[in-house]
Amino acid sequence: MKKLRVLLVDDEIMIREGFKRLFDWEAHDCQVVGEAADGMEALAKIDALQPDIAIMDINIPIMNGLKVIQMSRLKHPDTAFVIVSGYDDFSYCREALRLQITDYILKPVNYEEFGTCY
């Protein structure tokens, strides 16, 4: 079976490292193929790597995660986006739903819950 390709997008390196080390990607037939720390880097990596899933923080430098998702949808409509954010703000959730995200998970991440989101 083909492994799903995952891109991790968060400006905090500790969050990205936590995702890589604390979640069993192999058990879910996934592999992390790249990381990005800001919105422009995320757009470039989505174009270059064409991940199946992008794990995206909303509050990232240069361009927020919702704008990255909106722009990425034009070229990559089949990419699944999972927002992982510290913001429990309904306006963010509403905008994320309009962008047809796969899930919206609040930080701190419960990795057991995270494994059921896609």
Chimera marker file (.cmm) of the C-alpha trace (Angstrom):
<marker_set name="trace">
<marker id="1" x="0.000" y="0.000" z="0.000" r="1" g="1" b="0" radius="0.5"/>
<marker id="2" x="1.199" y="3.506" z="-0.856" r="1" g="1" b="0" radius="0.5"/>
<marker id="3" x="2.080" y="5.635" z="2.153" r="1" g="1" b="0" radius="0.5"/>
<marker id="4" x="0.339" y="8.983" z="2.497" r="1" g="1" b="0" radius="0.5"/>
<marker id="5" x="2.759" y="11.897" z="2.187" r="1" g="1" b="0" radius="0.5"/>
<marker id="6" x="2.567" y="14.425" z="5.039" r="1" g="1" b="0" radius="0.5"/>
<marker id="7" x="3.800" y="18.022" z="5.286" r="1" g="1" b="0" radius="0.5"/>
<marker id="8" x="4.121" y="19.591" z="8.762" r="1" g="1" b="0" radius="0.5"/>
<marker id="9" x="3.605" y="23.369" z="8.939" r="1" g="1" b="0" radius="0.5"/>
<marker id="10" x="4.202" y="25.195" z="12.213" r="1" g="1" b="0" radius="0.5"/>
<marker id="11" x="6.544" y="28.045" z="13.130" r="1" g="1" b="0" radius="0.5"/>
<marker id="12" x="7.502" y="26.305" z="16.373" r="1" g="1" b="0" radius="0.5"/>
<marker id="13" x="10.174" y="23.684" z="15.776" r="1" g="1" b="0" radius="0.5"/>
<marker id="14" x="9.230" y="21.892" z="19.011" r="1" g="1" b="0" radius="0.5"/>
<marker id="15" x="5.684" y="21.364" z="17.687" r="1" g="1" b="0" radius="0.5"/>
<marker id="16" x="7.001" y="19.937" z="14.410" r="1" g="1" b="0" radius="0.5"/>
<marker id="17" x="9.455" y="17.711" z="16.277" r="1" g="1" b="0" radius="0.5"/>
<marker id="18" x="6.650" y="16.555" z="18.574" r="1" g="1" b="0" radius="0.5"/>
<marker id="19" x="4.557" y="15.518" z="15.590" r="1" g="1" b="0" radius="0.5"/>
<marker id="20" x="7.469" y="13.634" z="14.068" r="1" g="1" b="0" radius="0.5"/>
<marker id="21" x="8.430" y="11.832" z="17.273" r="1" g="1" b="0" radius="0.5"/>
<marker id="22" x="5.202" y="11.393" z="19.241" r="1" g="1" b="0" radius="0.5"/>
<marker id="23" x="2.886" y="10.215" z="16.491" r="1" g="1" b="0" radius="0.5"/>
<marker id="24" x="3.366" y="6.783" z="14.919" r="1" g="1" b="0" radius="0.5"/>
<marker id="25" x="3.265" y="7.724" z="11.227" r="1" g="1" b="0" radius="0.5"/>
<marker id="26" x="4.230" y="4.207" z="10.086" r="1" g="1" b="0" radius="0.5"/>
<marker id="27" x="1.272" y="2.649" z="11.907" r="1" g="1" b="0" radius="0.5"/>
<marker id="28" x="-1.022" y="4.945" z="9.902" r="1" g="1" b="0" radius="0.5"/>
<marker id="29" x="0.717" y="4.272" z="6.555" r="1" g="1" b="0" radius="0.5"/>
<marker id="30" x="2.118" y="7.802" z="6.425" r="1" g="1" b="0" radius="0.5"/>
<marker id="31" x="5.513" y="9.380" z="6.009" r="1" g="1" b="0" radius="0.5"/>
<marker id="32" x="6.559" y="12.954" z="6.784" r="1" g="1" b="0" radius="0.5"/>
<marker id="33" x="8.062" y="14.292" z="3.561" r="1" g="1" b="0" radius="0.5"/>
<marker id="34" x="8.699" y="17.884" z="4.602" r="1" g="1" b="0" radius="0.5"/>
<marker id="35" x="8.314" y="20.754" z="7.013" r="1" g="1" b="0" radius="0.5"/>
<marker id="36" x="7.646" y="24.482" z="6.756" r="1" g="1" b="0" radius="0.5"/>
<marker id="37" x="7.892" y="27.281" z="9.316" r="1" g="1" b="0" radius="0.5"/>
<marker id="38" x="5.971" y="30.053" z="7.536" r="1" g="1" b="0" radius="0.5"/>
<marker id="39" x="3.239" y="30.562" z="4.963" r="1" g="1" b="0" radius="0.5"/>
<marker id="40" x="5.431" y="31.240" z="1.943" r="1" g="1" b="0" radius="0.5"/>
<marker id="41" x="7.595" y="28.206" z="2.679" r="1" g="1" b="0" radius="0.5"/>
<marker id="42" x="4.425" y="26.134" z="3.121" r="1" g="1" b="0" radius="0.5"/>
<marker id="43" x="3.083" y="27.178" z="-0.297" r="1" g="1" b="0" radius="0.5"/>
<marker id="44" x="6.397" y="26.328" z="-1.949" r="1" g="1" b="0" radius="0.5"/>
<marker id="45" x="6.608" y="22.938" z="-0.213" r="1" g="1" b="0" radius="0.5"/>
<marker id="46" x="3.007" y="22.072" z="-1.093" r="1" g="1" b="0" radius="0.5"/>
<marker id="47" x="3.769" y="22.814" z="-4.742" r="1" g="1" b="0" radius="0.5"/>
<marker id="48" x="7.074" y="20.935" z="-4.724" r="1" g="1" b="0" radius="0.5"/>
<marker id="49" x="6.164" y="17.918" z="-2.577" r="1" g="1" b="0" radius="0.5"/>
<marker id="50" x="2.454" y="17.581" z="-3.368" r="1" g="1" b="0" radius="0.5"/>
<marker id="51" x="1.600" y="16.053" z="0.006" r="1" g="1" b="0" radius="0.5"/>
<marker id="52" x="-1.557" y="14.038" z="0.520" r="1" g="1" b="0" radius="0.5"/>
<marker id="53" x="-2.000" y="15.669" z="3.943" r="1" g="1" b="0" radius="0.5"/>
<marker id="54" x="-0.807" y="19.028" z="5.283" r="1" g="1" b="0" radius="0.5"/>
<marker id="55" x="-0.853" y="19.481" z="9.047" r="1" g="1" b="0" radius="0.5"/>
<marker id="56" x="-1.202" y="23.261" z="9.357" r="1" g="1" b="0" radius="0.5"/>
<marker id="57" x="-1.036" y="25.803" z="12.169" r="1" g="1" b="0" radius="0.5"/>
<marker id="58" x="-3.119" y="28.937" z="11.594" r="1" g="1" b="0" radius="0.5"/>
<marker id="59" x="-0.830" y="31.474" z="13.250" r="1" g="1" b="0" radius="0.5"/>
<marker id="60" x="2.361" y="31.259" z="11.186" r="1" g="1" b="0" radius="0.5"/>
<marker id="61" x="4.569" y="34.119" z="9.923" r="1" g="1" b="0" radius="0.5"/>
<marker id="62" x="4.299" y="35.878" z="6.546" r="1" g="1" b="0" radius="0.5"/>
<marker id="63" x="0.946" y="34.336" z="5.560" r="1" g="1" b="0" radius="0.5"/>
<marker id="64" x="-1.482" y="32.650" z="7.950" r="1" g="1" b="0" radius="0.5"/>
<marker id="65" x="-2.436" y="29.018" z="7.544" r="1" g="1" b="0" radius="0.5"/>
<marker id="66" x="-5.965" y="29.754" z="6.335" r="1" g="1" b="0" radius="0.5"/>
<marker id="67" x="-4.599" y="31.867" z="3.460" r="1" g="1" b="0" radius="0.5"/>
<marker id="68" x="-2.119" y="29.094" z="2.609" r="1" g="1" b="0" radius="0.5"/>
<marker id="69" x="-4.988" y="26.598" z="2.442" r="1" g="1" b="0" radius="0.5"/>
<marker id="70" x="-7.096" y="28.959" z="0.320" r="1" g="1" b="0" radius="0.5"/>
<marker id="71" x="-4.273" y="29.483" z="-2.182" r="1" g="1" b="0" radius="0.5"/>
<marker id="72" x="-3.261" y="25.810" z="-2.208" r="1" g="1" b="0" radius="0.5"/>
<marker id="73" x="-6.812" y="24.651" z="-2.986" r="1" g="1" b="0" radius="0.5"/>
<marker id="74" x="-6.504" y="26.228" z="-6.447" r="1" g="1" b="0" radius="0.5"/>
<marker id="75" x="-3.645" y="23.934" z="-7.532" r="1" g="1" b="0" radius="0.5"/>
<marker id="76" x="-4.075" y="21.030" z="-5.127" r="1" g="1" b="0" radius="0.5"/>
<marker id="77" x="-7.790" y="20.445" z="-4.540" r="1" g="1" b="0" radius="0.5"/>
<marker id="78" x="-7.288" y="16.889" z="-3.262" r="1" g="1" b="0" radius="0.5"/>
<marker id="79" x="-4.811" y="17.729" z="-0.493" r="1" g="1" b="0" radius="0.5"/>
<marker id="80" x="-6.283" y="17.050" z="2.945" r="1" g="1" b="0" radius="0.5"/>
<marker id="81" x="-5.661" y="19.878" z="5.403" r="1" g="1" b="0" radius="0.5"/>
<marker id="82" x="-5.738" y="19.330" z="9.153" r="1" g="1" b="0" radius="0.5"/>
<marker id="83" x="-5.509" y="22.481" z="11.228" r="1" g="1" b="0" radius="0.5"/>
<marker id="84" x="-3.774" y="22.186" z="14.571" r="1" g="1" b="0" radius="0.5"/>
<marker id="85" x="-4.129" y="25.451" z="16.432" r="1" g="1" b="0" radius="0.5"/>
<marker id="86" x="-4.142" y="27.052" z="19.836" r="1" g="1" b="0" radius="0.5"/>
<marker id="87" x="-7.050" y="29.246" z="18.724" r="1" g="1" b="0" radius="0.5"/>
<marker id="88" x="-10.480" y="28.202" z="19.935" r="1" g="1" b="0" radius="0.5"/>
<marker id="89" x="-12.122" y="30.986" z="17.935" r="1" g="1" b="0" radius="0.5"/>
<marker id="90" x="-15.312" y="30.240" z="16.018" r="1" g="1" b="0" radius="0.5"/>
<marker id="91" x="-14.432" y="32.664" z="13.203" r="1" g="1" b="0" radius="0.5"/>
<marker id="92" x="-11.305" y="30.606" z="12.468" r="1" g="1" b="0" radius="0.5"/>
<marker id="93" x="-13.331" y="27.399" z="12.565" r="1" g="1" b="0" radius="0.5"/>
<marker id="94" x="-15.970" y="28.832" z="10.243" r="1" g="1" b="0" radius="0.5"/>
<marker id="95" x="-13.356" y="29.972" z="7.710" r="1" g="1" b="0" radius="0.5"/>
<marker id="96" x="-11.624" y="26.584" z="7.940" r="1" g="1" b="0" radius="0.5"/>
<marker id="97" x="-14.918" y="24.825" z="7.206" r="1" g="1" b="0" radius="0.5"/>
<marker id="98" x="-15.439" y="27.027" z="4.147" r="1" g="1" b="0" radius="0.5"/>
<marker id="99" x="-12.030" y="25.871" z="2.948" r="1" g="1" b="0" radius="0.5"/>
<marker id="100" x="-13.156" y="22.249" z="3.337" r="1" g="1" b="0" radius="0.5"/>
<marker id="101" x="-10.517" y="21.193" z="5.821" r="1" g="1" b="0" radius="0.5"/>
<marker id="102" x="-10.442" y="17.608" z="7.036" r="1" g="1" b="0" radius="0.5"/>
<marker id="103" x="-10.237" y="18.421" z="10.756" r="1" g="1" b="0" radius="0.5"/>
<marker id="104" x="-9.531" y="21.193" z="13.286" r="1" g="1" b="0" radius="0.5"/>
<marker id="105" x="-7.622" y="20.069" z="16.373" r="1" g="1" b="0" radius="0.5"/>
<marker id="106" x="-6.747" y="22.267" z="19.329" r="1" g="1" b="0" radius="0.5"/>
<marker id="107" x="-3.294" y="22.365" z="20.901" r="1" g="1" b="0" radius="0.5"/>
<marker id="108" x="-2.038" y="20.683" z="22.969" r="1" g="1" b="0" radius="0.5"/>
<marker id="109" x="-2.519" y="17.744" z="20.655" r="1" g="1" b="0" radius="0.5"/>
<marker id="110" x="-3.946" y="14.467" z="21.893" r="1" g="1" b="0" radius="0.5"/>
<marker id="111" x="-2.093" y="12.082" z="19.555" r="1" g="1" b="0" radius="0.5"/>
<marker id="112" x="-4.681" y="9.309" z="19.996" r="1" g="1" b="0" radius="0.5"/>
<marker id="113" x="-7.392" y="11.704" z="18.791" r="1" g="1" b="0" radius="0.5"/>
<marker id="114" x="-5.116" y="12.969" z="16.045" r="1" g="1" b="0" radius="0.5"/>
<marker id="115" x="-4.743" y="9.461" z="14.617" r="1" g="1" b="0" radius="0.5"/>
<marker id="116" x="-8.483" y="9.302" z="13.904" r="1" g="1" b="0" radius="0.5"/>
<marker id="117" x="-8.819" y="12.608" z="12.058" r="1" g="1" b="0" radius="0.5"/>
<marker id="118" x="-8.105" y="11.431" z="8.521" r="1" g="1" b="0" radius="0.5"/>
<link id1="1" id2="2" r="1" g="1" b="0" radius="0.2"/>
<link id1="2" id2="3" r="1" g="1" b="0" radius="0.2"/>
<link id1="3" id2="4" r="1" g="1" b="0" radius="0.2"/>
<link id1="4" id2="5" r="1" g="1" b="0" radius="0.2"/>
<link id1="5" id2="6" r="1" g="1" b="0" radius="0.2"/>
<link id1="6" id2="7" r="1" g="1" b="0" radius="0.2"/>
<link id1="7" id2="8" r="1" g="1" b="0" radius="0.2"/>
<link id1="8" id2="9" r="1" g="1" b="0" radius="0.2"/>
<link id1="9" id2="10" r="1" g="1" b="0" radius="0.2"/>
<link id1="10" id2="11" r="1" g="1" b="0" radius="0.2"/>
<link id1="11" id2="12" r="1" g="1" b="0" radius="0.2"/>
<link id1="12" id2="13" r="1" g="1" b="0" radius="0.2"/>
<link id1="13" id2="14" r="1" g="1" b="0" radius="0.2"/>
<link id1="14" id2="15" r="1" g="1" b="0" radius="0.2"/>
<link id1="15" id2="16" r="1" g="1" b="0" radius="0.2"/>
<link id1="16" id2="17" r="1" g="1" b="0" radius="0.2"/>
<link id1="17" id2="18" r="1" g="1" b="0" radius="0.2"/>
<link id1="18" id2="19" r="1" g="1" b="0" radius="0.2"/>
<link id1="19" id2="20" r="1" g="1" b="0" radius="0.2"/>
<link id1="20" id2="21" r="1" g="1" b="0" radius="0.2"/>
<link id1="21" id2="22" r="1" g="1" b="0" radius="0.2"/>
<link id1="22" id2="23" r="1" g="1" b="0" radius="0.2"/>
<link id1="23" id2="24" r="1" g="1" b="0" radius="0.2"/>
<link id1="24" id2="25" r="1" g="1" b="0" radius="0.2"/>
<link id1="25" id2="26" r="1" g="1" b="0" radius="0.2"/>
<link id1="26" id2="27" r="1" g="1" b="0" radius="0.2"/>
<link id1="27" id2="28" r="1" g="1" b="0" radius="0.2"/>
<link id1="28" id2="29" r="1" g="1" b="0" radius="0.2"/>
<link id1="29" id2="30" r="1" g="1" b="0" radius="0.2"/>
<link id1="30" id2="31" r="1" g="1" b="0" radius="0.2"/>
<link id1="31" id2="32" r="1" g="1" b="0" radius="0.2"/>
<link id1="32" id2="33" r="1" g="1" b="0" radius="0.2"/>
<link id1="33" id2="34" r="1" g="1" b="0" radius="0.2"/>
<link id1="34" id2="35" r="1" g="1" b="0" radius="0.2"/>
<link id1="35" id2="36" r="1" g="1" b="0" radius="0.2"/>
<link id1="36" id2="37" r="1" g="1" b="0" radius="0.2"/>
<link id1="37" id2="38" r="1" g="1" b="0" radius="0.2"/>
<link id1="38" id2="39" r="1" g="1" b="0" radius="0.2"/>
<link id1="39" id2="40" r="1" g="1" b="0" radius="0.2"/>
<link id1="40" id2="41" r="1" g="1" b="0" radius="0.2"/>
<link id1="41" id2="42" r="1" g="1" b="0" radius="0.2"/>
<link id1="42" id2="43" r="1" g="1" b="0" radius="0.2"/>
<link id1="43" id2="44" r="1" g="1" b="0" radius="0.2"/>
<link id1="44" id2="45" r="1" g="1" b="0" radius="0.2"/>
<link id1="45" id2="46" r="1" g="1" b="0" radius="0.2"/>
<link id1="46" id2="47" r="1" g="1" b="0" radius="0.2"/>
<link id1="47" id2="48" r="1" g="1" b="0" radius="0.2"/>
<link id1="48" id2="49" r="1" g="1" b="0" radius="0.2"/>
<link id1="49" id2="50" r="1" g="1" b="0" radius="0.2"/>
<link id1="50" id2="51" r="1" g="1" b="0" radius="0.2"/>
<link id1="51" id2="52" r="1" g="1" b="0" radius="0.2"/>
<link id1="52" id2="53" r="1" g="1" b="0" radius="0.2"/>
<link id1="53" id2="54" r="1" g="1" b="0" radius="0.2"/>
<link id1="54" id2="55" r="1" g="1" b="0" radius="0.2"/>
<link id1="55" id2="56" r="1" g="1" b="0" radius="0.2"/>
<link id1="56" id2="57" r="1" g="1" b="0" radius="0.2"/>
<link id1="57" id2="58" r="1" g="1" b="0" radius="0.2"/>
<link id1="58" id2="59" r="1" g="1" b="0" radius="0.2"/>
<link id1="59" id2="60" r="1" g="1" b="0" radius="0.2"/>
<link id1="60" id2="61" r="1" g="1" b="0" radius="0.2"/>
<link id1="61" id2="62" r="1" g="1" b="0" radius="0.2"/>
<link id1="62" id2="63" r="1" g="1" b="0" radius="0.2"/>
<link id1="63" id2="64" r="1" g="1" b="0" radius="0.2"/>
<link id1="64" id2="65" r="1" g="1" b="0" radius="0.2"/>
<link id1="65" id2="66" r="1" g="1" b="0" radius="0.2"/>
<link id1="66" id2="67" r="1" g="1" b="0" radius="0.2"/>
<link id1="67" id2="68" r="1" g="1" b="0" radius="0.2"/>
<link id1="68" id2="69" r="1" g="1" b="0" radius="0.2"/>
<link id1="69" id2="70" r="1" g="1" b="0" radius="0.2"/>
<link id1="70" id2="71" r="1" g="1" b="0" radius="0.2"/>
<link id1="71" id2="72" r="1" g="1" b="0" radius="0.2"/>
<link id1="72" id2="73" r="1" g="1" b="0" radius="0.2"/>
<link id1="73" id2="74" r="1" g="1" b="0" radius="0.2"/>
<link id1="74" id2="75" r="1" g="1" b="0" radius="0.2"/>
<link id1="75" id2="76" r="1" g="1" b="0" radius="0.2"/>
<link id1="76" id2="77" r="1" g="1" b="0" radius="0.2"/>
<link id1="77" id2="78" r="1" g="1" b="0" radius="0.2"/>
<link id1="78" id2="79" r="1" g="1" b="0" radius="0.2"/>
<link id1="79" id2="80" r="1" g="1" b="0" radius="0.2"/>
<link id1="80" id2="81" r="1" g="1" b="0" radius="0.2"/>
<link id1="81" id2="82" r="1" g="1" b="0" radius="0.2"/>
<link id1="82" id2="83" r="1" g="1" b="0" radius="0.2"/>
<link id1="83" id2="84" r="1" g="1" b="0" radius="0.2"/>
<link id1="84" id2="85" r="1" g="1" b="0" radius="0.2"/>
<link id1="85" id2="86" r="1" g="1" b="0" radius="0.2"/>
<link id1="86" id2="87" r="1" g="1" b="0" radius="0.2"/>
<link id1="87" id2="88" r="1" g="1" b="0" radius="0.2"/>
<link id1="88" id2="89" r="1" g="1" b="0" radius="0.2"/>
<link id1="89" id2="90" r="1" g="1" b="0" radius="0.2"/>
<link id1="90" id2="91" r="1" g="1" b="0" radius="0.2"/>
<link id1="91" id2="92" r="1" g="1" b="0" radius="0.2"/>
<link id1="92" id2="93" r="1" g="1" b="0" radius="0.2"/>
<link id1="93" id2="94" r="1" g="1" b="0" radius="0.2"/>
<link id1="94" id2="95" r="1" g="1" b="0" radius="0.2"/>
<link id1="95" id2="96" r="1" g="1" b="0" radius="0.2"/>
<link id1="96" id2="97" r="1" g="1" b="0" radius="0.2"/>
<link id1="97" id2="98" r="1" g="1" b="0" radius="0.2"/>
<link id1="98" id2="99" r="1" g="1" b="0" radius="0.2"/>
<link id1="99" id2="100" r="1" g="1" b="0" radius="0.2"/>
<link id1="100" id2="101" r="1" g="1" b="0" radius="0.2"/>
<link id1="101" id2="102" r="1" g="1" b="0" radius="0.2"/>
<link id1="102" id2="103" r="1" g="1" b="0" radius="0.2"/>
<link id1="103" id2="104" r="1" g="1" b="0" radius="0.2"/>
<link id1="104" id2="105" r="1" g="1" b="0" radius="0.2"/>
<link id1="105" id2="106" r="1" g="1" b="0" radius="0.2"/>
<link id1="106" id2="107" r="1" g="1" b="0" radius="0.2"/>
<link id1="107" id2="108" r="1" g="1" b="0" radius="0.2"/>
<link id1="108" id2="109" r="1" g="1" b="0" radius="0.2"/>
<link id1="109" id2="110" r="1" g="1" b="0" radius="0.2"/>
<link id1="110" id2="111" r="1" g="1" b="0" radius="0.2"/>
<link id1="111" id2="112" r="1" g="1" b="0" radius="0.2"/>
<link id1="112" id2="113" r="1" g="1" b="0" radius="0.2"/>
<link id1="113" id2="114" r="1" g="1" b="0" radius="0.2"/>
<link id1="114" id2="115" r="1" g="1" b="0" radius="0.2"/>
<link id1="115" id2="116" r="1" g="1" b="0" radius="0.2"/>
<link id1="116" id2="117" r="1" g="1" b="0" radius="0.2"/>
<link id1="117" id2="118" r="1" g="1" b="0" radius="0.2"/>
</marker_set>
